[in-house]
Amino acid sequence: MRNFIYISCLILFFGCNSGIPQNEKLSDIESMQLKTSFVDLKNQKVDLTSYKGKKIIINYWATWCKPCIMEMPGLTRAQEILKNHNYTFLLVSDERISKISKFKNDKKYNFNFLKSVGSNESLGIYSLPTAYIFNEKGIKIETIVGTIVWDSEQMIKKLKTL
């Protein structure tokens, strides 16, 4: 019986192995991409790994979220200030593309808006806005839940040094 338990444990251990060698672990961006896919406002699939080599701020928001909308002017200014610091800003919503497009056209924001094909909850996002900051290797270095002043001197200084 002891041998049966030992062999069963070995089968479970090796059977649950992800198949990814230890030196080839997925980046946080790649892991996120496995949980859901993203499309642009033309419904074209977006591969987040194509941003490798850039610092990425992914801001999860919704058209109905007042705090999300309140921080967008500061996000716009931060995006402009950081344009020469290798940053890409992606604003992601799980709402319909038509709703996101209408918001973009009405408000005239010049962000790279994306739609998450899966729900925010499938990514562990339960509060809006939520932002993730990734380094050039696709590793998440910070999570921000709630609104912040993106263009404050303190935040810009912090982002420049990340």
SULUR-V331983 format. One line per field, one symbol per residue. ss: DSSP state (a for helix, b for strand, c for the rest). phi: phi as a letter, one per 40 degrees, with the letter a starting at -180 (. if undefined). Layout:
BEGIN
ss=???
phi=???
END
This chain:
BEGIN
ss=caaaaaaaaaaaaaaccccccaaacccaaaaaaaaccbbcccccbbcaaaacccbbbbbbcccccaaaaacaaaaaaaaaacccccbbbbbbbcccaaaaaaaaaaaccccbbbbbcccaaaaccccccbbbbbcccccbbbbbbcccccccaaaaaaaaac
phi=.cccccccccccccccccgcddcbcccccccccccabbbccbgccbcccccdgbcbbbbcaacccdccccccdcccccdcccccbgcbbbbbbcccdcccccdccccgcbbccbbccccdccbgbbabcbbbbbcccgccbabbbhcbccccdcccdccccc
END
